[in-house]
Amino acid sequence: MIIAIIGGTGKEGKGLAYRWAKIGHQVIIGSREQEKAQRIASELNETYPNIKPLHGKQNLTAAQNADVVVITVPYSAHPAIVESIKSSVQGKIVIDVTVPLVPPKVSQVHIPASGSAAQEAQEMLGENVKVVSAFQNVSYEKLLEEADTLSDVLVCGNDSQAKQIVIDLISEAGMRGFDAGPIQNSIVSEGLTSVLININKKFGVHSAGIRIIGID
Ligand SMILES: NC(=O)c1ccc[n+]([C@@H]2O[C@H](COP(=O)([O-])OP(=O)(O)OC[C@H]3O[C@@H](n4cnc5c(N)ncnc54)[C@H](OP(=O)(O)O)[C@@H]3O)[C@@H](O)[C@H]2O)c1
């Protein structure tokens, strides 16, 4: 499977790229700048010599070349970035990791007009694109650790098959993914991030996560 990470030069994108390249997926780091994408891909290849080598491309080219496209950009950049890849993701799965945080008040839940960033992406991209929201509650620091992460992943979207593919990708990345319902429910996973930021502050840590209990 070829996975493109839009904004893959950033913290969360690098963490996900590492996890999937480690188990042998072909991952393309996407950036607004081709040179930056290639530089970050090379740096990661040097830091982690045992992963399947990453490639770096401009966001649109990265999305064109991928089967699954992952969006990891700040919320302020989300509308423009989603619009910029619209033509290249038709018929594909788009995993949206974006949290609608509004700096500097990132520990306060912000609910966008459409309900969630993932719903905004679905509305912008159209029904032919299977938008699945995931990973909002997994910190990049955990992703870059060697060990499996104990944090679970809530998976929201309107297409069951697409969600199962994402849950399998989550499992390959060393986490448990749970079908958390339709795309509307992404409001909860996105909002939970601000809750976790409060907990991080309170306990002086960076990577609080969530865990679903009651399941064998
Ligand atoms: N960091 C975490 O632990 C974490 C955890 C869960 C969810 N998230 C969510 O994942 C998304 C990405 O988080 P992050 O921490 O990886 O962000 P980040 O490092 O600040 O930025 C990610 C990338 O977004 C791209 N970008 C595109 N337009 C931009 C703009 N106008 N301003 C700045 N950057 C822009 C940049 O790539 P280019 O310059 O190469 O284009 C940048 O490297 C956010 O929505 C965040 O809330 C993050």
The ligand as an SDF file (V2000), in Angstrom:
LIG
                    3D

 48 52  0  0  0  0  0  0  0  0999 V2000
    1.6960   16.7830   17.3410 N   0  0  0  0  0  0  0  0  0  0  0  0
    0.9100   15.8590   17.9060 C   0  0  0  0  0  0  0  0  0  0  0  0
    1.3330   15.1430   18.8380 O   0  0  0  0  0  0  0  0  0  0  0  0
   -0.4960   15.6640   17.3880 C   0  0  0  0  0  0  0  0  0  0  0  0
   -1.2700   14.6480   17.9270 C   0  0  0  0  0  0  0  0  0  0  0  0
   -2.5540   14.4190   17.4190 C   0  0  0  0  0  0  0  0  0  0  0  0
   -3.0430   15.2330   16.4120 C   0  0  0  0  0  0  0  0  0  0  0  0
   -2.2830   16.2420   15.9160 N   0  0  0  0  0  0  0  0  0  0  0  0
   -2.8440   17.0900   14.8530 C   0  0  0  0  0  0  0  0  0  0  0  0
   -2.1450   16.7930   13.6530 O   0  0  0  0  0  0  0  0  0  0  0  0
   -1.9990   17.9780   12.8860 C   0  0  0  0  0  0  0  0  0  0  0  0
   -0.5120   18.2140   12.6410 C   0  0  0  0  0  0  0  0  0  0  0  0
    0.1200   18.4190   13.8640 O   0  0  0  0  0  0  0  0  0  0  0  0
    1.6960   18.6200   13.9540 P   0  0  0  0  0  0  0  0  0  0  0  0
    2.0280   18.7460   15.3750 O   0  0  0  0  0  0  0  0  0  0  0  0
    2.3800   17.5820   13.1310 O   0  0  0  0  0  0  0  0  0  0  0  0
    1.8420   20.0440   13.2260 O   0  0  0  0  0  0  0  0  0  0  0  0
    3.1180   20.8040   12.7000 P   0  0  0  0  0  0  0  0  0  0  0  0
    4.3360   19.9770   12.9420 O   0  0  0  0  0  0  0  0  0  0  0  0
    3.0830   22.1790   13.2410 O   0  0  0  0  0  0  0  0  0  0  0  0
    2.8000   20.9600   11.1320 O   0  0  0  0  0  0  0  0  0  0  0  0
    2.6450   19.8800   10.2590 C   0  0  0  0  0  0  0  0  0  0  0  0
    2.9450   20.3300    8.8480 C   0  0  0  0  0  0  0  0  0  0  0  0
    1.8550   21.0760    8.3180 O   0  0  0  0  0  0  0  0  0  0  0  0
    2.3330   21.7600    7.1650 C   0  0  0  0  0  0  0  0  0  0  0  0
    1.6410   23.0210    6.9410 N   0  0  0  0  0  0  0  0  0  0  0  0
    0.8050   23.2590    5.9070 C   0  0  0  0  0  0  0  0  0  0  0  0
    0.3180   24.4950    5.9450 N   0  0  0  0  0  0  0  0  0  0  0  0
    0.8470   25.0800    7.0270 C   0  0  0  0  0  0  0  0  0  0  0  0
    0.7300   26.3750    7.5930 C   0  0  0  0  0  0  0  0  0  0  0  0
   -0.0630   27.3130    7.0630 N   0  0  0  0  0  0  0  0  0  0  0  0
    1.4170   26.6450    8.7000 N   0  0  0  0  0  0  0  0  0  0  0  0
    2.2180   25.7090    9.2430 C   0  0  0  0  0  0  0  0  0  0  0  0
    2.3800   24.4370    8.7510 N   0  0  0  0  0  0  0  0  0  0  0  0
    1.6950   24.1480    7.6430 C   0  0  0  0  0  0  0  0  0  0  0  0
    3.8350   21.9340    7.3540 C   0  0  0  0  0  0  0  0  0  0  0  0
    4.4360   21.2120    6.3040 O   0  0  0  0  0  0  0  0  0  0  0  0
    5.1530   21.9250    5.0600 P   0  0  0  0  0  0  0  0  0  0  0  0
    5.7300   23.2360    5.5330 O   0  0  0  0  0  0  0  0  0  0  0  0
    6.2200   20.9290    4.7360 O   0  0  0  0  0  0  0  0  0  0  0  0
    4.1200   22.0520    4.0200 O   0  0  0  0  0  0  0  0  0  0  0  0
    4.1090   21.2800    8.6800 C   0  0  0  0  0  0  0  0  0  0  0  0
    5.3390   20.5560    8.7070 O   0  0  0  0  0  0  0  0  0  0  0  0
   -2.6530   19.1160   13.6750 C   0  0  0  0  0  0  0  0  0  0  0  0
   -3.9640   19.3200   13.2190 O   0  0  0  0  0  0  0  0  0  0  0  0
   -2.6340   18.5770   15.0970 C   0  0  0  0  0  0  0  0  0  0  0  0
   -3.6530   19.1290   15.8980 O   0  0  0  0  0  0  0  0  0  0  0  0
   -1.0070   16.4690   16.3680 C   0  0  0  0  0  0  0  0  0  0  0  0
  1  2  1  0
  2  3  2  0
  2  4  1  0
  4  5  1  0
  4 48  2  0
  5  6  2  0
  6  7  1  0
  7  8  2  0
  8  9  1  0
  8 48  1  0
  9 10  1  0
  9 46  1  0
 10 11  1  0
 11 12  1  0
 11 44  1  0
 12 13  1  0
 13 14  1  0
 14 15  2  0
 14 16  1  0
 14 17  1  0
 17 18  1  0
 18 19  2  0
 18 20  1  0
 18 21  1  0
 21 22  1  0
 22 23  1  0
 23 24  1  0
 23 42  1  0
 24 25  1  0
 25 26  1  0
 25 36  1  0
 26 27  1  0
 26 35  1  0
 27 28  2  0
 28 29  1  0
 29 30  1  0
 29 35  2  0
 30 31  1  0
 30 32  2  0
 32 33  1  0
 33 34  2  0
 34 35  1  0
 36 37  1  0
 36 42  1  0
 37 38  1  0
 38 39  2  0
 38 40  1  0
 38 41  1  0
 42 43  1  0
 44 45  1  0
 44 46  1  0
 46 47  1  0
M  CHG  2   8   1  16  -1
M  END
$$$$
